[in-house]
Amino acid sequence: MSILTVKNLSHGFGDRAIFNNVSFRLLKGEHIGLIGANGEGKSTFMNIITRKLEPDEGNIEWAKNVRIGYLDQHTVLEKGKSIRDVLRTAFQYLFDMEIEMNNICDKMADASPEELEKLLEELGTLQDTLTNNDFYIIDAKIDEIGRGLGLEDIGLDKDVHDLSGGQRTKVLLAKLLLEKPDILLLDEPTNYLDEQHIEWLKRYLQEYENAFILISHEIPFLNSVINLIYHMENQELNRYVGDYNNFMQVYEAKKQQLESAYKRQQQEIADLKDFVARNKARVSTRNMAMSRQKKLDNMDVIELAKEKPKPEFSFKEARTSGKLIFETRDLVIGYTEPLSKPLNLRMERGQKIALIGANGLGKTTLLKSILGQIPSITGSVELGDYLHIGYFEQEIKEANYKTCIDEVWQDFPSYTQYEVRAALAKCGLTTKHIESKVVVLSGGEQAKVRLCKLINRESNILILDEPTNHLDVDAKEELKRALKAYKGSLLIICHEPDFYHDIVTDVWNCENWTTKIV
């Protein structure tokens, strides 16, 4: 049974086409991985099928009475509500039924025998629906999902307004899973989740009976939960059966076949043109030349897709730092309450350290405390000599209406426009991206603009907070290569062991010094 049918979808922004005559069909129980490079339109596709965005052309048709669950990280969580309050809203339709039941009970007191029979029937139907949907064990279900995603550690009574980006994502994801919709739409759900809870989500999706569409650049996670791939590239959407590894084999084989056919056809075109040029003027061979020309005119010419620019990251390195990078003395981090025990940490030149641990333990807070961006509760941080720090923040919350050129130019005013364009192009951005406003770019493209500023500034210590969030596979691989080649020191927060294991010399687990129960 088809849950969703998309026919002849075309859409673009200004003169930049995203989809051209795309069709798509989602069947019951399918577990789909939606993949493609940054900026190919994956999130735009999600916004179109959820009616948040109207397409330029095409039809979107959902089956009747289908309940859709969409993980949208831009959802506003209302101040004054606890995590449990927000999670209980997943069952709002059941609470509404309970109110309806109570109203029926009130009506029974004054009902005639005929009306009473009808009301009893309605009451029985509602009662069965509530029982079948586990209405009377809602709090137990909330606790179960809360445990799986680590929300119990934060405290289900905590105000959602006080949550970090990662904790907020967990609440939205938990609410979505509790709703148990007929189809889940998940746009990079592992961003801001730590390893333990990614593992839990993996198991949950493996056992999920209903359909889902998943956008993720985390290939091991993707491979473990999906059975179909839809690949977005060059305004097209193509279907592949199997996981990402299977897709890559078939995709590369198709690409090679097309390139071989293209070369053969180009040779044939050259031969035909040569024959026509040599024989069209001669009376005896004019008819043959015209025949060859007709064949040329009617030929369905193979066109190879333009190669997408691949990013090249190469960090500019400053003079060598002193031996000490930083040392903390009885440092207690936090805002109003302590997030850590007193920390006595030391980092020396040449170390590459991964900070790991569940969300909300203070990994980002530690980085900001070391950098002096926020005050510590007690204790001190000593920074070494001759440090040139390159810092990549986890998320920039403010919308940026500057063009990419202006965004980079304001940080590097001595660059010519050509040099700014060349620097952005090296990060895998096309001319259209470079001339666009930052706010209209995808999350991955925005990350590439920020990386462009980082790699062009000399540094001898890089402090990176979740740099792989939103980056596509090519960009991740190139960033990994560049960080391995980097001769300076590195302090990185990352939830992907496959990414950081080959880069770092040390792993610091924040769970060892947190004040929270983990």
VEXDREN-2710 file (C-alpha; in Angstrom, 1 decimal):
% VEXDREN-2710
k/r/px/py/pz
1/MET/0.0/0.0/0.0
2/SER/1.3/3.4/-1.0
3/ILE/1.6/5.9/1.9
4/LEU/3.0/8.8/-0.1
5/THR/3.0/9.4/-3.8
6/VAL/5.0/12.3/-5.3
7/LYS/4.5/13.0/-9.0
8/ASN/6.5/15.3/-11.4
9/LEU/8.0/17.4/-8.6
10/SER/10.0/20.5/-9.7
11/HIS/11.3/23.1/-7.3
12/GLY/14.1/25.7/-7.1
13/PHE/15.3/28.9/-5.3
14/GLY/15.7/31.8/-7.7
15/ASP/17.7/30.6/-10.6
16/ARG/19.0/27.5/-8.7
17/ALA/17.0/24.4/-9.6
18/ILE/16.8/21.7/-6.8
19/PHE/14.4/19.1/-8.4
20/ASN/13.4/18.6/-12.0
21/ASN/10.4/16.3/-12.6
22/VAL/11.1/14.0/-9.7
23/SER/8.7/11.2/-8.7
24/PHE/8.7/9.1/-5.6
25/ARG/6.6/6.4/-3.9
26/LEU/6.7/5.3/-0.3
27/LEU/5.2/1.9/0.6
28/LYS/4.1/0.7/4.0
29/GLY/7.0/-0.6/6.2
30/GLU/9.8/0.7/4.0
31/HIS/12.9/2.0/5.8
32/ILE/14.4/4.6/3.4
33/GLY/17.8/6.3/3.6
34/LEU/17.6/9.7/1.8
35/ILE/21.2/10.6/0.8
36/GLY/23.1/13.1/-1.3
37/ALA/25.7/15.8/-1.1
38/ASN/25.1/19.0/0.9
39/GLY/22.8/21.3/-0.9
40/GLU/21.2/18.6/-3.1
41/GLY/17.8/19.3/-1.5
42/LYS/17.2/16.6/1.1
43/SER/15.8/18.9/3.8
44/THR/13.9/20.8/1.1
45/PHE/12.2/17.5/0.0
46/MET/11.2/16.9/3.6
47/ASN/9.7/20.4/3.9
48/ILE/7.8/19.9/0.6
49/ILE/6.2/16.5/1.5
50/THR/5.2/17.9/5.0
51/ARG/3.6/20.9/3.2
52/LYS/5.9/23.4/5.0
53/LEU/7.0/24.4/1.5
54/GLU/4.9/24.6/-1.7
55/PRO/6.7/23.1/-4.8
56/ASP/6.9/25.0/-8.0
57/GLU/5.2/22.1/-9.8
58/GLY/4.0/18.6/-9.0
59/ASN/1.6/16.7/-6.8
60/ILE/2.1/15.4/-3.3
61/GLU/-0.5/12.8/-2.2
62/TRP/-0.7/11.1/1.2
63/ALA/-2.9/8.1/1.9
64/LYS/-6.0/9.0/4.0
65/ASN/-5.7/9.1/7.8
66/VAL/-1.9/8.7/7.7
67/ARG/-0.2/10.2/10.8
68/ILE/3.1/11.8/10.0
69/GLY/5.9/12.4/12.5
70/TYR/8.6/14.9/11.5
71/LEU/11.7/15.6/13.6
72/ASP/12.1/19.3/13.1
73/GLN/14.9/20.7/15.2
74/HIS/13.5/24.3/14.8
75/THR/10.4/23.5/16.8
76/VAL/9.9/26.0/19.6
77/LEU/9.6/24.5/23.1
78/GLU/7.5/26.6/25.4
79/LYS/9.1/28.1/28.5
80/GLY/7.6/26.9/31.8
81/LYS/6.9/23.3/30.5
82/SER/8.8/20.4/31.9
83/ILE/10.2/17.6/29.7
84/ARG/7.4/15.3/30.9
85/ASP/4.8/17.9/30.0
86/VAL/6.1/18.1/26.4
87/LEU/6.3/14.3/26.1
88/ARG/2.7/13.9/27.4
89/THR/1.6/16.1/24.4
90/ALA/2.4/13.1/22.2
91/PHE/-0.8/11.6/23.6
92/GLN/-2.9/14.7/23.3
93/TYR/-5.5/13.0/21.0
94/LEU/-6.0/10.4/23.8
95/PHE/-6.4/13.0/26.5
96/ASP/-9.0/14.7/24.2
97/MET/-10.8/11.3/24.0
98/GLU/-10.8/11.1/27.8
99/ILE/-12.5/14.5/28.0
100/GLU/-15.1/13.3/25.5
101/MET/-15.7/10.2/27.7
102/ASN/-16.2/12.4/30.8
103/ASN/-18.7/14.6/28.8
104/ILE/-20.6/11.5/27.8
105/CYS/-20.8/10.3/31.4
106/ASP/-22.2/13.7/32.4
107/LYS/-24.9/13.5/29.7
108/MET/-25.9/10.0/30.9
109/ALA/-27.5/11.4/34.0
110/ASP/-30.3/13.2/32.0
111/ALA/-30.5/10.8/29.0
112/SER/-33.6/8.9/27.9
113/PRO/-33.3/5.1/27.6
114/GLU/-32.8/5.4/23.8
115/GLU/-30.1/8.1/24.2
116/LEU/-28.5/6.1/27.0
117/GLU/-28.0/3.1/24.8
118/LYS/-26.4/5.3/22.1
119/LEU/-24.1/7.0/24.7
120/LEU/-23.1/3.7/26.2
121/GLU/-22.0/2.5/22.7
122/GLU/-20.0/5.7/22.1
123/LEU/-18.5/5.3/25.6
124/GLY/-17.5/1.7/24.9
125/THR/-15.8/2.6/21.6
126/LEU/-13.8/5.4/23.2
127/GLN/-12.9/3.1/26.2
128/ASP/-11.6/0.4/23.8
129/THR/-9.5/3.0/21.8
130/LEU/-7.9/4.3/25.0
131/THR/-7.1/0.8/26.2
132/ASN/-5.7/-0.3/22.9
133/ASN/-3.5/2.7/22.7
134/ASP/-2.0/2.1/26.2
135/PHE/-3.6/5.3/27.6
136/TYR/-3.5/3.9/31.2
137/ILE/0.3/3.3/31.1
138/ILE/1.4/6.6/29.4
139/ASP/3.8/7.5/32.2
140/ALA/5.5/4.1/32.0
141/LYS/6.0/4.5/28.3
142/ILE/7.4/8.1/28.8
143/ASP/9.8/6.7/31.4
144/GLU/10.9/3.9/29.0
145/ILE/11.7/6.2/26.1
146/GLY/13.2/8.8/28.5
147/ARG/15.6/6.1/29.8
148/GLY/16.5/5.0/26.2
149/LEU/17.4/8.6/25.2
150/GLY/19.0/9.7/28.4
151/LEU/16.3/12.1/29.4
152/GLU/15.9/10.6/32.9
153/ASP/19.5/11.5/33.6
154/ILE/18.6/15.2/32.9
155/GLY/15.4/15.0/34.9
156/LEU/11.9/14.7/33.4
157/ASP/10.8/17.7/35.6
158/LYS/13.4/20.1/34.2
159/ASP/12.1/23.1/32.3
160/VAL/12.6/22.6/28.5
161/HIS/13.8/26.2/28.2
162/ASP/17.0/25.4/30.1
163/LEU/18.1/22.5/27.8
164/SER/21.2/22.4/25.6
165/GLY/20.8/21.9/21.8
166/GLY/21.5/18.2/22.2
167/GLN/19.0/17.7/25.1
168/ARG/16.4/19.6/23.1
169/THR/16.8/17.3/20.1
170/LYS/16.4/14.3/22.5
171/VAL/13.1/15.7/23.8
172/LEU/11.7/16.3/20.3
173/LEU/12.9/12.8/19.2
174/ALA/11.3/11.2/22.3
175/LYS/8.0/12.9/21.7
176/LEU/8.0/11.8/18.0
177/LEU/8.7/8.1/19.0
178/LEU/6.0/8.2/21.6
179/GLU/3.5/9.4/19.0
180/LYS/4.2/6.2/16.9
181/PRO/3.1/7.8/13.6
182/ASP/2.5/5.8/10.5
183/ILE/5.6/7.3/9.0
184/LEU/8.6/8.9/10.7
185/LEU/10.6/11.6/8.9
186/LEU/14.0/12.0/10.5
187/ASP/16.4/14.7/9.3
188/GLU/19.8/13.9/10.8
189/PRO/18.5/12.6/14.1
190/THR/22.0/11.6/15.4
191/ASN/23.2/15.2/15.4
192/TYR/23.7/16.2/19.0
193/LEU/23.1/12.5/20.2
194/ASP/25.9/10.8/22.0
195/GLU/27.2/7.3/21.2
196/GLN/25.1/5.4/23.8
197/HIS/21.9/7.0/22.6
198/ILE/22.7/6.6/18.9
199/GLU/23.0/2.9/19.7
200/TRP/19.6/2.9/21.4
201/LEU/18.0/4.8/18.5
202/LYS/19.6/2.2/16.1
203/ARG/17.9/-0.7/17.9
204/TYR/14.6/1.2/18.0
205/LEU/14.6/1.8/14.3
206/GLN/15.7/-1.7/13.5
207/GLU/12.5/-3.0/15.2
208/TYR/10.3/-0.2/14.0
209/GLU/7.3/-1.7/12.2
210/ASN/6.1/1.4/10.4
211/ALA/7.8/3.3/7.5
212/PHE/10.4/6.0/7.9
213/ILE/12.6/8.3/5.7
214/LEU/16.0/9.0/7.3
215/ILE/18.5/11.7/6.3
216/SER/21.9/10.8/7.7
217/HIS/25.5/11.3/6.7
218/GLU/26.6/8.8/9.4
219/ILE/27.0/5.7/7.2
220/PRO/27.4/2.9/9.8
221/PHE/24.2/4.1/11.5
222/LEU/22.4/4.4/8.1
223/ASN/23.5/1.0/7.0
224/SER/22.2/-0.7/10.2
225/VAL/18.6/0.5/9.9
226/ILE/17.6/1.0/6.3
227/ASN/16.7/-1.3/3.4
228/LEU/16.3/1.2/0.6
229/ILE/18.3/4.1/-0.6
230/TYR/17.0/7.2/-2.5
231/HIS/19.9/9.2/-3.9
232/MET/19.6/12.9/-4.7
233/GLU/21.9/14.2/-7.4
234/ASN/21.7/16.7/-10.2
235/GLN/18.0/17.5/-9.6
236/GLU/17.1/13.7/-9.8
237/LEU/16.0/11.2/-7.3
238/ASN/17.0/7.5/-7.9
239/ARG/16.0/4.4/-6.0
240/TYR/18.4/1.6/-5.0
241/VAL/17.5/-1.6/-3.1
242/GLY/19.8/-2.4/-0.1
243/ASP/22.1/-0.4/2.1
244/TYR/24.6/2.4/1.4
245/ASN/27.4/0.0/0.5
246/ASN/25.2/-1.8/-2.1
247/PHE/24.2/1.6/-3.4
248/MET/27.8/2.7/-3.9
249/GLN/28.6/-0.5/-5.9
250/VAL/25.7/-0.1/-8.2
251/TYR/26.1/3.7/-8.5
252/GLU/29.8/3.4/-9.4
253/ALA/29.1/0.6/-12.0
254/LYS/26.3/2.8/-13.6
255/LYS/28.6/5.8/-13.6
256/GLN/31.4/3.8/-15.4
257/GLN/28.9/2.3/-17.9
258/LEU/27.6/5.8/-18.7
259/GLU/31.2/7.2/-19.1
260/SER/32.1/4.3/-21.5
261/ALA/28.9/4.9/-23.5
262/TYR/29.7/8.6/-23.6
263/LYS/33.3/8.0/-24.9
264/ARG/32.0/5.7/-27.6
265/GLN/29.3/8.1/-28.7
266/GLN/31.7/11.1/-28.8
267/GLN/34.0/9.0/-31.0
268/GLU/31.1/8.2/-33.3
269/ILE/30.0/11.8/-33.4
270/ALA/33.5/12.9/-34.3
271/ASP/33.7/10.2/-37.1
272/LEU/30.3/11.3/-38.5
273/LYS/31.2/15.0/-38.5
274/ASP/34.4/14.2/-40.2
275/PHE/32.7/12.2/-42.9
276/VAL/30.1/14.9/-43.5
277/ALA/32.8/17.6/-43.7
278/ARG/34.8/15.7/-46.3
279/ASN/31.9/14.4/-48.5
280/LYS/29.0/17.0/-48.5
281/ALA/30.5/19.0/-51.3
282/ARG/31.2/16.0/-53.6
283/VAL/28.2/15.1/-55.9
284/SER/28.9/11.4/-55.8
285/THR/28.9/11.2/-51.9
286/ARG/26.5/14.1/-51.1
287/ASN/23.6/11.7/-50.3
288/MET/25.7/9.6/-48.0
289/ALA/26.9/12.8/-46.2
290/MET/23.3/14.0/-45.8
291/SER/22.3/10.6/-44.4
292/ARG/25.2/10.8/-41.8
293/GLN/24.1/14.4/-41.0
294/LYS/20.5/13.2/-40.4
295/LYS/21.8/10.5/-38.1
296/LEU/23.8/13.2/-36.2
297/ASP/20.7/15.5/-35.9
298/ASN/18.5/12.7/-34.6
299/MET/21.1/11.3/-32.1
300/ASP/20.1/11.3/-28.5
301/VAL/23.3/12.8/-27.1
302/ILE/24.6/11.4/-23.8
303/GLU/25.4/14.1/-21.3
304/LEU/27.6/13.5/-18.3
305/ALA/26.6/15.2/-15.1
306/LYS/28.8/18.0/-14.0
307/GLU/31.3/16.8/-11.4
308/LYS/30.4/18.4/-8.1
309/PRO/33.4/20.3/-6.6
310/LYS/35.0/18.2/-3.9
311/PRO/36.2/20.0/-0.8
312/GLU/39.9/20.5/-0.1
313/PHE/40.7/21.4/3.5
314/SER/44.2/22.4/4.4
315/PHE/44.7/24.1/7.7
316/LYS/47.2/27.1/7.7
317/GLU/49.6/26.5/10.5
318/ALA/51.0/29.2/12.8
319/ARG/54.4/29.2/14.5
320/THR/54.9/26.4/17.1
321/SER/53.2/26.9/20.4
322/GLY/54.9/26.5/23.8
323/LYS/54.9/23.0/25.4
324/LEU/51.9/23.7/27.5
325/ILE/48.5/24.2/25.7
326/PHE/46.4/24.6/28.9
327/GLU/46.2/23.4/32.5
328/THR/43.2/23.6/34.8
329/ARG/43.5/23.8/38.5
330/ASP/40.5/22.6/40.5
331/LEU/38.3/23.9/37.7
332/VAL/34.5/23.5/38.3
333/ILE/32.5/24.3/35.2
334/GLY/28.9/25.2/35.0
335/TYR/26.4/28.1/34.8
336/THR/24.3/28.4/38.0
337/GLU/25.1/24.8/39.1
338/PRO/28.3/22.8/38.9
339/LEU/28.5/20.4/36.0
340/SER/31.8/18.9/37.1
341/LYS/34.0/17.8/40.0
342/PRO/37.1/19.9/40.4
343/LEU/39.2/19.3/37.2
344/ASN/43.0/19.1/37.1
345/LEU/43.6/18.6/33.3
346/ARG/46.7/19.3/31.3
347/MET/47.1/19.4/27.5
348/GLU/50.5/19.6/25.9
349/ARG/51.7/20.5/22.4
350/GLY/51.1/17.7/19.8
351/GLN/48.3/16.1/21.7
352/LYS/45.1/15.4/19.8
353/ILE/42.2/14.8/22.3
354/ALA/38.6/13.7/21.8
355/LEU/36.1/14.8/24.4
356/ILE/33.3/12.2/24.7
357/GLY/30.4/11.5/26.9
358/ALA/26.6/11.9/27.0
359/ASN/25.0/15.2/26.1
360/GLY/24.5/17.7/28.9
361/LEU/27.6/16.8/30.9
362/GLY/29.3/20.0/30.0
363/LYS/31.7/19.2/27.0
364/THR/30.8/22.5/25.3
365/THR/30.9/24.3/28.6
366/LEU/34.4/23.0/29.2
367/LEU/35.6/24.3/25.9
368/LYS/34.1/27.7/26.5
369/SER/35.6/27.8/30.0
370/ILE/39.0/27.0/28.7
371/LEU/38.7/29.7/26.0
372/GLY/37.5/32.2/28.7
373/GLN/34.1/32.8/27.0
374/ILE/32.2/31.9/30.1
375/PRO/33.4/32.2/33.8
376/SER/34.0/29.0/35.8
377/ILE/32.3/28.4/39.1
378/THR/35.6/27.9/40.9
379/GLY/39.2/27.1/40.0
380/SER/41.4/28.5/37.2
381/VAL/42.6/27.8/33.6
382/GLU/46.2/28.6/32.6
383/LEU/46.8/29.0/28.8
384/GLY/50.2/28.3/27.3
385/ASP/52.4/30.7/25.4
386/TYR/52.2/31.6/21.6
387/LEU/48.8/30.0/21.2
388/HIS/46.9/30.7/17.9
389/ILE/43.5/29.1/18.5
390/GLY/41.1/28.1/15.8
391/TYR/37.6/27.5/17.3
392/PHE/34.6/25.9/15.5
393/GLU/31.4/26.3/17.4
394/GLN/28.7/23.6/17.5
395/GLU/25.9/25.8/16.3
396/ILE/25.2/29.3/15.3
397/LYS/21.7/30.2/16.3
398/GLU/21.3/33.6/14.6
399/ALA/20.1/33.7/11.0
400/ASN/22.9/35.2/8.8
401/TYR/21.7/37.4/5.9
402/LYS/25.1/38.2/4.5
403/THR/26.3/36.6/1.3
404/CYS/29.0/33.9/1.6
405/ILE/31.5/36.3/0.0
406/ASP/30.7/39.1/2.5
407/GLU/30.8/36.6/5.4
408/VAL/34.4/35.5/4.6
409/TRP/35.5/38.9/3.3
410/GLN/34.8/40.7/6.7
411/ASP/37.2/38.2/8.4
412/PHE/39.8/38.5/5.6
413/PRO/39.6/42.2/4.4
414/SER/43.0/42.0/2.7
415/TYR/41.8/39.3/0.3
416/THR/40.7/40.2/-3.2
417/GLN/37.3/39.0/-4.3
418/TYR/39.0/36.4/-6.5
419/GLU/40.8/35.0/-3.4
420/VAL/37.6/34.9/-1.3
421/ARG/35.8/33.1/-4.1
422/ALA/38.7/30.6/-4.6
423/ALA/38.8/29.9/-0.8
424/LEU/35.1/29.1/-0.7
425/ALA/35.3/27.0/-3.9
426/LYS/38.1/25.0/-2.3
427/CYS/35.6/24.1/0.5
428/GLY/33.3/22.5/-2.1
429/LEU/30.9/25.4/-2.7
430/THR/29.7/26.3/-6.2
431/THR/29.4/29.8/-7.7
432/LYS/25.7/29.9/-6.9
433/HIS/26.3/28.9/-3.3
434/ILE/29.1/31.5/-3.0
435/GLU/26.8/34.3/-4.2
436/SER/23.9/33.2/-2.1
437/LYS/23.0/34.5/1.4
438/VAL/24.3/32.2/4.2
439/VAL/20.7/31.8/5.6
440/VAL/19.4/30.0/2.5
441/LEU/22.2/27.4/2.5
442/SER/21.8/23.9/3.9
443/GLY/23.3/23.0/7.3
444/GLY/26.3/21.3/5.6
445/GLU/26.9/24.2/3.2
446/GLN/26.8/26.7/6.2
447/ALA/29.4/24.4/8.0
448/LYS/31.6/24.6/4.9
449/VAL/31.5/28.4/5.0
450/ARG/32.6/28.3/8.7
451/LEU/35.3/25.8/7.9
452/CYS/36.5/28.1/5.1
453/LYS/37.2/30.8/7.7
454/LEU/38.8/28.4/10.0
455/ILE/41.3/26.8/7.5
456/ASN/42.4/30.2/6.2
457/ARG/43.4/31.5/9.6
458/GLU/46.7/30.4/11.0
459/SER/46.5/28.2/14.1
460/ASN/48.5/25.9/16.2
461/ILE/45.6/24.5/18.3
462/LEU/42.2/23.6/16.9
463/ILE/39.2/23.5/19.2
464/LEU/36.3/21.8/17.3
465/ASP/32.8/21.3/18.7
466/GLU/30.9/18.6/16.7
467/PRO/32.4/19.7/13.3
468/THR/30.9/16.7/11.5
469/ASN/27.3/17.6/12.1
470/HIS/25.6/18.2/8.7
471/LEU/28.7/17.5/6.7
472/ASP/28.3/15.0/3.7
473/VAL/30.4/11.9/3.3
474/ASP/33.0/13.6/1.0
475/ALA/33.4/16.6/3.3
476/LYS/33.8/14.3/6.4
477/GLU/36.5/12.2/4.7
478/GLU/38.4/15.3/3.6
479/LEU/38.2/16.9/7.1
480/LYS/39.4/13.7/8.6
481/ARG/42.4/13.6/6.2
482/ALA/43.2/17.3/7.0
483/LEU/43.0/16.8/10.7
484/LYS/45.3/13.8/10.5
485/ALA/47.8/15.9/8.5
486/TYR/47.5/18.9/10.9
487/LYS/50.8/19.3/12.8
488/GLY/49.2/21.4/15.6
489/SER/47.3/20.3/18.6
490/LEU/43.6/19.3/18.6
491/LEU/40.7/19.3/21.1
492/ILE/37.6/17.9/19.5
493/ILE/34.0/17.0/20.6
494/CYS/32.6/14.3/18.4
495/HIS/30.0/11.5/18.7
496/GLU/31.4/9.5/15.8
497/PRO/34.1/7.0/16.8
498/ASP/34.6/6.1/13.1
499/PHE/35.7/9.7/12.5
500/TYR/37.9/10.5/15.5
501/HIS/39.6/7.2/16.3
502/ASP/42.3/7.5/13.6
503/ILE/43.0/11.1/14.4
504/VAL/43.4/11.5/18.2
505/THR/46.1/10.5/20.6
506/ASP/43.9/10.6/23.7
507/VAL/40.2/10.2/24.6
508/TRP/38.8/12.1/27.7
509/ASN/35.5/10.7/28.8
510/CYS/33.5/13.5/30.6
511/GLU/31.4/10.9/32.4
512/ASN/34.4/10.3/34.7
513/TRP/34.2/13.8/36.2
514/THR/30.6/14.8/35.9
515/THR/28.4/15.6/38.9
516/LYS/25.4/14.0/37.1
517/ILE/24.4/10.4/37.4
518/VAL/25.2/8.6/34.1
END
